[in-house]
């Protein structure tokens, strides 16, 4: 019995996805939802995020240059898939790596954690993950998250455990 071949596998060619950084804006934020709660009655996290003209122009710029690049390489250029044109749409962008919210920085006035990921006001609290980045870069964040987490763990073991308290 012959296996069904997915339509994309029948075509000879390649897709070339592009991504760009999503800059931090004050109108994009997370807060506790006033309406929706979990099974324990606690409010759910709500994400308020939308594209600005900047991201829309980035998308147009990248699409044009990817088409030009494909043509220069002799490729047959097909349709450009843009995703959600006007607004950030969680159903379409489920695989995005939205980051930020608990920003790492050099002062408690402008960030939540220090460069070692130690909370400025609660020195026994260490926070790891993409939430400590100031904005969403274009690439998958996994290796960078691991790198800063290793740095935080080293600092925790080498300094904090020997002398608990604020490190900076």
Backbone as a printed PyTorch tensor [residue, N CA C, xyz], in Angstrom:
tensor([[[  0.8470,  -1.1820,   0.0000],
         [  0.0000,   0.0000,   0.0000],
         [  0.8900,   1.2420,   0.0000]],

        [[  0.6070,   2.1880,  -0.8670],
         [  1.3980,   3.4050,  -0.9860],
         [  0.9630,   4.4150,   0.0690]],

        [[  1.9590,   5.0410,   0.7000],
         [  1.6630,   6.0550,   1.7110],
         [  1.2390,   7.3570,   1.0510]],

        [[  0.3710,   8.0690,   1.7260],
         [ -0.0300,   9.3930,   1.2360],
         [  1.1300,  10.3570,   1.4360]],

        [[  1.4140,  11.1470,   0.4340],
         [  2.5010,  12.1170,   0.5040],
         [  1.9030,  13.4940,   0.7650]],

        [[  2.3500,  14.1610,   1.8470],
         [  1.8220,  15.5040,   2.1200],
         [  2.0880,  16.4360,   0.9400]],

        [[  1.1760,  17.3900,   0.6820],
         [  1.3300,  18.2910,  -0.4660],
         [  2.6730,  19.0170,  -0.4830]],

        [[  3.1760,  19.4670,   0.6750],
         [  4.4470,  20.1990,   0.6970],
         [  5.6090,  19.3090,   0.2620]],

        [[  5.5210,  18.0040,   0.5260],
         [  6.6120,  17.0960,   0.1660],
         [  6.6330,  16.8330,  -1.3390]],

        [[  5.5250,  17.0710,  -2.0340],
         [  5.4660,  16.8550,  -3.4800],
         [  6.1390,  17.9800,  -4.2490]],

        [[  6.2910,  19.1010,  -3.6230],
         [  6.8860,  20.2500,  -4.2840],
         [  8.4010,  20.2100,  -4.0840]],

        [[  9.1360,  20.6040,  -5.1060],
         [ 10.5600,  20.7420,  -4.8830],
         [ 10.7990,  22.2100,  -4.5990]],

        [[ 11.4000,  22.4860,  -3.5160],
         [ 11.6320,  23.8690,  -3.1370],
         [ 11.8710,  23.9530,  -1.6540]],

        [[ 11.9250,  25.1440,  -1.1970],
         [ 12.1740,  25.3650,   0.2280],
         [ 11.4290,  26.6010,   0.6850]],

        [[ 11.0730,  26.5570,   1.9140],
         [ 10.4950,  27.7420,   2.5410],
         [ 11.6080,  28.4160,   3.3230]],

        [[ 11.6040,  29.7140,   3.3130],
         [ 12.6390,  30.4420,   4.0370],
         [ 11.9670,  31.4160,   5.0000]],

        [[ 11.7640,  30.9850,   6.2360],
         [ 11.1060,  31.8800,   7.1850],
         [ 12.0250,  33.0030,   7.6480]],

        [[ 11.4330,  34.1070,   7.9990],
         [ 12.1820,  35.2550,   8.5240],
         [ 11.5350,  35.6980,   9.8250]],

        [[ 12.3600,  36.1390,  10.7220],
         [ 11.8630,  36.6890,  11.9750],
         [ 12.6420,  37.9490,  12.2790]],

        [[ 12.0310,  38.8140,  13.0610],
         [ 12.7030,  40.0430,  13.4690],
         [ 12.4140,  40.2880,  14.9410]],

        [[ 13.2250,  41.0950,  15.5430],
         [ 13.0450,  41.4110,  16.9620],
         [ 11.7530,  42.1850,  17.1790]],

        [[ 11.1290,  41.9190,  18.2960],
         [  9.9520,  42.6800,  18.7090],
         [ 10.4010,  43.5730,  19.8540]],

        [[ 10.4350,  44.8580,  19.6150],
         [ 10.9320,  45.8230,  20.5790],
         [  9.9370,  45.9810,  21.7180]],

        [[ 10.4430,  46.2500,  22.9120],
         [  9.5790,  46.4700,  24.0770],
         [  8.8760,  47.8220,  23.9650]],

        [[  7.5800,  47.8130,  24.1890],
         [  6.7800,  49.0380,  24.1900],
         [  5.9340,  49.0560,  25.4580]],

        [[  5.6680,  50.2430,  25.9770],
         [  4.8650,  50.3530,  27.1980],
         [  3.4450,  49.8090,  27.0110]],

        [[  2.9040,  49.8940,  25.7960],
         [  1.5330,  49.4240,  25.5850],
         [  1.4420,  47.8930,  25.5310]],

        [[  2.5880,  47.2060,  25.5070],
         [  2.6140,  45.7460,  25.5670],
         [  3.0010,  45.3500,  26.9840]],

        [[  2.1500,  44.6290,  27.6680],
         [  2.4220,  44.3030,  29.0660],
         [  1.6550,  43.0490,  29.4940]],

        [[  2.0150,  42.5560,  30.6640],
         [  1.3040,  41.4420,  31.2850],
         [  0.7240,  41.9410,  32.5990]],

        [[ -0.4700,  41.4530,  32.9140],
         [ -1.0770,  41.7580,  34.2030],
         [ -2.0160,  40.6230,  34.5810]],

        [[ -2.6310,  40.7410,  35.7410],
         [ -3.5790,  39.7160,  36.1740],
         [ -4.9480,  40.0340,  35.5870]],

        [[ -5.5370,  39.0460,  34.9500],
         [ -6.8220,  39.2340,  34.2850],
         [ -7.9220,  39.4730,  35.3150]],

        [[ -8.7180,  40.5250,  35.1530],
         [ -9.7800,  40.8070,  36.1240],
         [-10.9990,  39.8970,  35.9670]],

        [[-11.0590,  39.1360,  34.8780],
         [-12.2340,  38.3160,  34.6040],
         [-11.9690,  36.8290,  34.7590]],

        [[-10.8950,  36.3420,  34.1840],
         [-10.6450,  34.8970,  34.1190],
         [ -9.7680,  34.4260,  35.2710]],

        [[-10.1470,  33.2620,  35.8290],
         [ -9.4100,  32.6840,  36.9520],
         [ -9.1110,  31.2130,  36.6860]],

        [[ -8.1760,  30.6620,  37.4620],
         [ -7.8650,  29.2440,  37.3520],
         [ -8.7890,  28.4360,  38.2580]],

        [[ -8.5440,  27.1490,  38.3900],
         [ -9.3940,  26.2640,  39.1980],
         [ -9.3940,  26.6270,  40.6740]],

        [[ -8.4120,  27.3740,  41.1260],
         [ -8.3280,  27.7710,  42.5280],
         [ -8.8970,  29.1630,  42.7680]],

        [[ -9.3810,  29.7990,  41.7110],
         [ -9.9460,  31.1370,  41.8330],
         [ -8.9340,  32.2560,  41.6820]],

        [[ -7.6850,  31.9060,  41.4070],
         [ -6.6550,  32.9250,  41.2220],
         [ -6.7220,  33.4860,  39.8020]],

        [[ -6.4870,  34.7850,  39.6510],
         [ -6.5580,  35.3750,  38.3030],
         [ -5.4850,  34.8020,  37.3830]],

        [[ -5.8570,  34.6570,  36.1160],
         [ -4.9120,  34.1940,  35.1020],
         [ -4.0530,  35.3510,  34.6210]],

        [[ -2.8950,  35.0270,  34.0750],
         [ -2.0330,  36.0380,  33.4870],
         [ -2.6380,  36.4800,  32.1570]],

        [[ -2.6750,  37.7740,  31.9380],
         [ -3.2040,  38.3240,  30.6930],
         [ -2.0610,  39.0190,  29.9480]],

        [[ -1.9640,  38.7400,  28.6660],
         [ -0.9580,  39.3560,  27.8070],
         [ -1.6370,  40.3800,  26.9170]],

        [[ -1.1950,  41.6140,  26.9900],
         [ -1.6770,  42.6730,  26.1150],
         [ -0.5230,  43.0110,  25.1840]],

        [[ -0.6940,  42.6890,  23.8990],
         [  0.3940,  42.8230,  22.9390],
         [ -0.2030,  43.0430,  21.5590]],

        [[  0.3820,  43.9420,  20.8130],
         [ -0.0430,  44.1250,  19.4250],
         [  1.1220,  44.6690,  18.6130]],

        [[  1.0230,  44.5070,  17.2990],
         [  2.0410,  45.0170,  16.4060],
         [  1.9280,  46.5260,  16.3250]],

        [[  3.0600,  47.1640,  16.1450],
         [  3.0660,  48.5960,  15.8610],
         [  3.4060,  48.7610,  14.3780]],

        [[  3.4140,  49.9880,  13.9030],
         [  3.8180,  50.2360,  12.5220],
         [  5.2450,  49.7560,  12.2770]],

        [[  6.0760,  49.8070,  13.3130],
         [  7.4610,  49.3510,  13.1710],
         [  7.5180,  47.8730,  12.7680]],

        [[  6.7940,  47.0090,  13.4720],
         [  6.8100,  45.5770,  13.1310],
         [  6.1960,  45.3290,  11.7540]],

        [[  5.1760,  46.0850,  11.4150],
         [  4.5610,  45.9260,  10.0900],
         [  5.5450,  46.3030,   8.9790]],

        [[  6.3120,  47.3710,   9.2140],
         [  7.3320,  47.7650,   8.2210],
         [  8.4610,  46.7390,   8.1690]],

        [[  8.8360,  46.1750,   9.3120],
         [  9.8530,  45.1140,   9.3200],
         [  9.4190,  43.9530,   8.4420]],

        [[  8.1660,  43.5610,   8.5900],
         [  7.6320,  42.4330,   7.8260],
         [  7.6880,  42.7120,   6.3260]],

        [[  7.2830,  43.9070,   5.9240],
         [  7.3280,  44.2780,   4.5070],
         [  8.7610,  44.3160,   3.9890]],

        [[  9.6760,  44.8660,   4.7710],
         [ 11.0840,  44.9430,   4.3900],
         [ 11.6670,  43.5450,   4.1880]],

        [[ 11.4460,  42.6630,   5.1680],
         [ 11.9830,  41.3060,   5.0700],
         [ 11.3790,  40.5480,   3.8990]],

        [[ 10.0810,  40.6700,   3.6890],
         [  9.4380,  39.9580,   2.5810],
         [ 10.0290,  40.3950,   1.2450]],

        [[ 10.2020,  41.6940,   1.0590],
         [ 10.7680,  42.1980,  -0.2000],
         [ 12.1790,  41.6500,  -0.4140]],

        [[ 13.0000,  41.7000,   0.6050],
         [ 14.3890,  41.2600,   0.4480],
         [ 14.5000,  39.7410,   0.3030]],

        [[ 13.6150,  38.9890,   0.9260],
         [ 13.6400,  37.5360,   0.7480],
         [ 13.2140,  37.1590,  -0.6700]],

        [[ 12.2460,  37.8770,  -1.2270],
         [ 11.8310,  37.6410,  -2.6200],
         [ 12.9930,  37.9730,  -3.5590]],

        [[ 13.6270,  39.1170,  -3.3440],
         [ 14.7820,  39.5010,  -4.1740],
         [ 15.8980,  38.4780,  -4.0700]],

        [[ 16.1710,  37.9970,  -2.8670],
         [ 17.2150,  36.9990,  -2.6630],
         [ 16.8760,  35.7050,  -3.4000]],

        [[ 15.6280,  35.2520,  -3.2680],
         [ 15.2090,  34.0360,  -3.9650],
         [ 15.3540,  34.1570,  -5.4670]],

        [[ 14.9250,  35.2790,  -6.0220],
         [ 15.0430,  35.5000,  -7.4760],
         [ 16.5120,  35.5240,  -7.9010]],

        [[ 17.3570,  36.1760,  -7.1080],
         [ 18.7850,  36.2550,  -7.4380],
         [ 19.4370,  34.8710,  -7.4280]],

        [[ 18.8710,  33.9600,  -6.6450],
         [ 19.4080,  32.6010,  -6.5810],
         [ 18.7850,  31.7000,  -7.6370]],

        [[ 17.8740,  32.2520,  -8.4390],
         [ 17.2340,  31.4740,  -9.4910],
         [ 16.0440,  30.6670,  -9.0280]],

        [[ 15.5350,  30.9860,  -7.8670],
         [ 14.3980,  30.2360,  -7.3360],
         [ 13.0900,  30.7230,  -7.9430]],

        [[ 12.1350,  29.8170,  -8.0060],
         [ 10.7800,  30.1850,  -8.3790],
         [ 10.1180,  30.6570,  -7.0860]],

        [[  9.7820,  31.9140,  -7.0470],
         [  9.2590,  32.4950,  -5.8230],
         [  7.7490,  32.3150,  -5.7730]],

        [[  7.2900,  31.7420,  -4.6850],
         [  5.8620,  31.5080,  -4.4930],
         [  5.2440,  32.5790,  -3.6210]],

        [[  4.0800,  32.2920,  -3.1120],
         [  3.3870,  33.2850,  -2.2850],
         [  4.1290,  33.5300,  -0.9740]],

        [[  4.0110,  34.7390,  -0.4890],
         [  4.6090,  35.1160,   0.7870],
         [  3.5310,  35.0080,   1.8540]],

        [[  3.7990,  34.2140,   2.8670],
         [  2.8630,  34.0710,   3.9730],
         [  3.2370,  35.0740,   5.0460]],

        [[  2.3090,  35.9130,   5.4020],
         [  2.5960,  36.9850,   6.3480],
         [  2.0540,  36.7290,   7.7430]],

        [[  1.2710,  35.7150,   7.9500],
         [  0.6610,  35.5490,   9.2660],
         [ -0.4520,  36.5520,   9.4380]],

        [[ -0.6430,  36.9500,  10.6420],
         [ -1.6820,  37.9260,  10.9410],
         [ -1.2190,  39.3020,  10.4830]],

        [[ -1.9660,  39.9040,   9.5880],
         [ -1.5430,  41.1670,   8.9850],
         [ -1.6560,  42.3670,   9.9200]],

        [[ -2.7520,  42.4590,  10.6280],
         [ -3.0170,  43.6990,  11.3480],
         [ -2.7180,  43.6490,  12.8430]],

        [[ -2.9740,  42.5010,  13.4720],
         [ -2.8580,  42.4330,  14.9220],
         [ -2.1790,  41.1400,  15.3500]],

        [[ -1.5320,  41.1930,  16.5130],
         [ -0.9770,  39.9860,  17.1070],
         [ -2.1480,  39.0570,  17.4320]],

        [[ -2.0190,  37.8110,  17.0440],
         [ -3.1130,  36.8600,  17.1670],
         [ -2.5560,  35.5990,  17.8180]],

        [[ -2.9640,  35.3120,  19.0400],
         [ -2.3660,  34.2070,  19.7960],
         [ -2.5870,  32.8530,  19.1320]],

        [[ -3.6700,  32.6610,  18.4270],
         [ -3.9120,  31.3760,  17.7710],
         [ -2.8630,  31.1250,  16.6890]],

        [[ -2.5540,  32.1390,  15.8920],
         [ -1.5780,  31.9810,  14.8130],
         [ -0.1500,  31.9210,  15.3550]],

        [[  0.1490,  32.7220,  16.3630],
         [  1.5210,  32.8590,  16.8500],
         [  1.7920,  32.0190,  18.0990]],

        [[  1.2240,  30.8270,  18.1780],
         [  1.4130,  30.0010,  19.3650],
         [  2.8580,  29.5720,  19.5760]],

        [[  3.6620,  29.5500,  18.5290],
         [  5.0420,  29.1110,  18.6960],
         [  6.0130,  30.2680,  18.8870]],

        [[  5.5080,  31.4760,  19.0650],
         [  6.4170,  32.5910,  19.2870],
         [  7.0220,  32.4800,  20.6780]],

        [[  8.0740,  33.2010,  20.8920],
         [  8.7710,  33.1670,  22.1700],
         [  8.6450,  34.5360,  22.8270]],

        [[  7.4350,  34.8530,  23.2290],
         [  7.1980,  36.1470,  23.8510],
         [  7.9710,  36.1750,  25.1660]],

        [[  8.7530,  37.2240,  25.3550],
         [  9.6210,  37.3210,  26.5190],
         [  9.4820,  38.6820,  27.1710]],

        [[ 10.0550,  38.7920,  28.3390],
         [ 10.0500,  40.0640,  29.0600],
         [  9.0730,  40.0260,  30.2090]],

        [[  9.0070,  41.1050,  30.9480],
         [  8.0800,  41.2120,  32.0630],
         [  8.7830,  41.2650,  33.4080]],

        [[  9.8800,  40.5520,  33.5510],
         [ 10.6680,  40.5590,  34.7950],
         [ 12.0990,  40.8820,  34.3600]],

        [[ 12.3170,  42.0830,  33.9570],
         [ 13.5100,  42.4590,  33.2110],
         [ 14.7750,  42.4920,  34.0610]],

        [[ 15.8480,  41.9700,  33.4670],
         [ 17.1860,  42.0020,  34.0500],
         [ 17.8270,  43.3460,  33.7020]],

        [[ 18.5190,  43.9260,  34.6830],
         [ 19.1550,  45.2060,  34.3970],
         [ 20.2040,  45.5760,  35.4200]],

        [[ 20.6330,  46.8290,  35.3680],
         [ 21.7350,  47.2900,  36.2080],
         [ 21.2930,  48.1010,  37.4180]],

        [[ 19.9870,  48.3680,  37.5400],
         [ 19.5210,  49.1230,  38.7100],
         [ 18.0920,  48.7110,  39.0560]],

        [[ 17.7540,  48.7900,  40.3510],
         [ 16.3810,  48.4340,  40.7560],
         [ 15.3350,  49.4190,  40.2390]],

        [[ 15.7460,  50.6030,  39.8550],
         [ 14.7980,  51.5880,  39.3230],
         [ 14.3380,  51.2260,  37.9080]],

        [[ 15.1630,  50.4680,  37.1740],
         [ 14.8560,  50.1720,  35.7780],
         [ 14.7000,  48.6880,  35.4860]],

        [[ 14.7570,  47.8380,  36.5210],
         [ 14.6700,  46.3940,  36.2800],
         [ 14.2000,  45.6870,  37.5430]],

        [[ 13.8840,  44.4130,  37.3950],
         [ 13.3840,  43.6090,  38.5080],
         [ 14.4940,  42.7640,  39.1270]],

        [[ 15.4020,  42.2590,  38.2610],
         [ 16.5050,  41.4210,  38.7400],
         [ 17.8400,  41.9890,  38.2590]],

        [[ 18.9100,  41.6280,  38.9840],
         [ 20.2460,  42.0590,  38.5680],
         [ 20.7900,  41.1180,  37.4990]],

        [[ 22.0190,  41.3360,  37.0620],
         [ 22.6060,  40.5380,  35.9860],
         [ 22.7780,  39.0680,  36.3690]],

        [[ 22.7330,  38.7730,  37.6610],
         [ 22.8090,  37.3810,  38.1200],
         [ 21.4250,  36.7630,  38.2960]],

        [[ 20.3980,  37.5070,  37.9450],
         [ 18.9880,  37.0920,  38.0220],
         [ 18.4700,  37.0140,  39.4550]],

        [[ 19.1070,  37.7590,  40.3450],
         [ 18.6690,  37.8710,  41.7320],
         [ 17.7320,  39.0780,  41.8310]],

        [[ 16.5830,  38.8780,  42.4910],
         [ 15.6100,  39.9640,  42.6500],
         [ 16.2400,  41.0900,  43.4700]],

        [[ 16.0190,  42.3320,  43.0280],
         [ 16.6110,  43.4730,  43.7220],
         [ 16.1030,  43.6150,  45.1500]],

        [[ 14.8170,  43.3950,  45.3820],
         [ 14.2350,  43.6550,  46.7010],
         [ 14.1110,  42.4080,  47.5690]],

        [[ 14.2020,  41.2340,  46.9810],
         [ 14.1020,  39.9740,  47.7350],
         [ 15.3060,  39.1110,  47.3680]],

        [[ 16.4300,  39.2680,  48.0620],
         [ 17.6710,  38.6190,  47.6510],
         [ 17.6300,  37.0950,  47.6500]],

        [[ 16.6650,  36.4920,  48.3030],
         [ 16.5750,  35.0290,  48.2760],
         [ 15.7060,  34.5290,  47.1110]],

        [[ 15.2830,  35.4420,  46.2310],
         [ 14.4830,  35.0830,  45.0610],
         [ 15.3310,  35.2340,  43.8080]],

        [[ 15.4700,  34.1460,  43.0530],
         [ 16.2250,  34.1290,  41.7990],
         [ 15.2510,  33.7290,  40.6990]],

        [[ 15.2640,  34.4490,  39.6000],
         [ 14.2970,  34.2250,  38.5260],
         [ 15.0530,  33.9190,  37.2390]],

        [[ 14.6990,  32.8130,  36.6030],
         [ 15.3470,  32.4550,  35.3480],
         [ 14.3150,  32.3780,  34.2310]],

        [[ 14.7810,  32.4550,  33.0130],
         [ 13.8930,  32.3060,  31.8620],
         [ 13.8890,  33.5330,  30.9830]],

        [[ 13.1830,  33.4240,  29.8790],
         [ 13.0780,  34.5130,  28.9170],
         [ 12.3580,  35.7310,  29.4580]],

        [[ 11.6690,  35.5620,  30.5840],
         [ 10.9700,  36.7080,  31.1720],
         [ 11.9510,  37.7850,  31.6120]],

        [[ 13.2210,  37.4360,  31.8060],
         [ 14.2030,  38.4200,  32.2670],
         [ 14.8220,  39.2240,  31.1320]],

        [[ 14.4770,  38.9140,  29.8980],
         [ 15.0050,  39.6680,  28.7610],
         [ 14.1730,  40.9350,  28.5620]],

        [[ 14.8160,  42.0310,  28.1690],
         [ 14.0570,  43.2730,  28.0010],
         [ 13.1200,  43.2670,  26.8020]],

        [[ 13.3890,  42.4210,  25.8190],
         [ 12.5120,  42.3460,  24.6530],
         [ 12.6940,  41.0060,  23.9610]],

        [[ 11.8550,  40.7510,  22.9930],
         [ 11.8610,  39.4910,  22.2640],
         [ 12.7800,  39.6040,  21.0580]],

        [[ 13.9020,  38.9260,  21.1220],
         [ 14.7910,  38.8990,  19.9630],
         [ 14.2120,  37.9760,  18.9020]],

        [[ 14.7910,  37.9720,  17.7310],
         [ 14.2080,  37.2180,  16.6300],
         [ 14.4940,  35.7240,  16.6930]],

        [[ 15.5740,  35.3270,  17.3020],
         [ 15.9490,  33.9160,  17.3020],
         [ 15.3460,  33.1830,  18.4960]],

        [[ 15.2870,  31.8620,  18.3960],
         [ 14.8220,  31.0700,  19.5260],
         [ 15.7270,  31.3380,  20.7270]],

        [[ 15.1510,  31.5600,  21.8990],
         [ 15.9350,  32.0190,  23.0440],
         [ 16.5540,  30.9160,  23.9040]],

        [[ 16.3730,  29.6650,  23.5480],
         [ 16.7450,  28.5750,  24.4400],
         [ 18.2010,  28.6270,  24.8980]],

        [[ 19.1400,  28.7650,  23.9750],
         [ 20.5560,  28.7460,  24.3660],
         [ 20.9240,  29.9560,  25.2240]],

        [[ 20.3450,  31.1050,  24.9350],
         [ 20.6180,  32.2860,  25.7510],
         [ 20.0190,  32.1200,  27.1390]],

        [[ 18.8270,  31.5600,  27.2210],
         [ 18.2140,  31.2920,  28.5290],
         [ 19.0970,  30.3380,  29.3280]],

        [[ 19.5890,  29.2920,  28.6830],
         [ 20.4720,  28.3570,  29.3820],
         [ 21.7500,  29.0410,  29.8510]],

        [[ 22.3250,  29.8880,  29.0190],
         [ 23.5730,  30.5640,  29.3840],
         [ 23.3910,  31.4570,  30.6070]],

        [[ 22.3480,  32.2780,  30.6180],
         [ 22.1640,  33.1610,  31.7760],
         [ 21.7240,  32.3760,  33.0130]],

        [[ 21.0400,  31.2630,  32.8190],
         [ 20.6650,  30.4180,  33.9510],
         [ 21.9000,  29.7590,  34.5610]],

        [[ 22.8160,  29.2830,  33.7250],
         [ 24.0820,  28.7360,  34.2360],
         [ 24.8500,  29.8060,  35.0090]],

        [[ 24.8750,  31.0340,  34.4730],
         [ 25.5710,  32.1200,  35.1750],
         [ 24.9230,  32.3800,  36.5320]],

        [[ 23.5930,  32.3870,  36.5570],
         [ 22.8800,  32.5990,  37.8210],
         [ 23.1800,  31.4710,  38.8120]],

        [[ 23.1880,  30.2310,  38.3250],
         [ 23.4710,  29.0920,  39.2070],
         [ 24.8910,  29.1590,  39.7550]],

        [[ 25.8510,  29.4950,  38.9120],
         [ 27.2380,  29.6410,  39.3730],
         [ 27.3490,  30.7300,  40.4340]],

        [[ 26.7130,  31.8650,  40.2040],
         [ 26.7520,  32.9630,  41.1640],
         [ 26.0740,  32.5590,  42.4630]],

        [[ 24.9650,  31.8490,  42.3580],
         [ 24.2400,  31.3930,  43.5420],
         [ 25.1350,  30.4830,  44.3890]],

        [[ 25.7560,  29.5060,  43.7520],
         [ 26.5920,  28.5330,  44.4740],
         [ 27.8870,  29.1740,  44.9650]],

        [[ 28.5620,  29.9110,  44.0970],
         [ 29.8860,  30.4510,  44.4330],
         [ 29.8520,  31.6570,  45.3620]],

        [[ 28.7650,  32.4250,  45.3700],
         [ 28.7250,  33.6450,  46.1690],
         [ 27.5750,  33.6780,  47.1730]],

        [[ 26.3530,  33.4680,  46.6880],
         [ 25.1890,  33.6350,  47.5510],
         [ 25.1700,  32.6340,  48.7150]],

        [[ 25.4290,  31.3760,  48.4290],
         [ 25.3970,  30.3680,  49.4980],
         [ 26.4560,  30.6150,  50.5600]],

        [[ 27.5520,  31.2230,  50.1770],
         [ 28.6310,  31.5160,  51.1270],
         [ 28.3080,  32.7610,  51.9640]],

        [[ 27.5530,  33.6650,  51.4020],
         [ 27.2240,  34.9180,  52.0830],
         [ 25.8460,  35.3900,  51.6080]],

        [[ 24.7560,  34.7940,  52.1280],
         [ 23.4060,  35.1550,  51.6580],
         [ 23.1170,  36.6450,  51.8170]],

        [[ 22.4640,  37.1760,  50.8230],
         [ 22.0960,  38.5820,  50.8090],
         [ 22.2100,  39.1350,  49.4150]],

        [[ 21.9490,  40.4100,  49.2980],
         [ 22.0380,  41.0840,  47.9940],
         [ 23.4850,  41.0450,  47.5110]],

        [[ 23.6670,  40.6860,  46.2490],
         [ 25.0190,  40.5730,  45.6880],
         [ 25.5070,  41.8700,  45.0680]],

        [[ 24.6150,  42.7350,  44.7110],
         [ 25.0090,  43.9760,  44.0340],
         [ 24.7160,  45.1530,  44.9220]]])
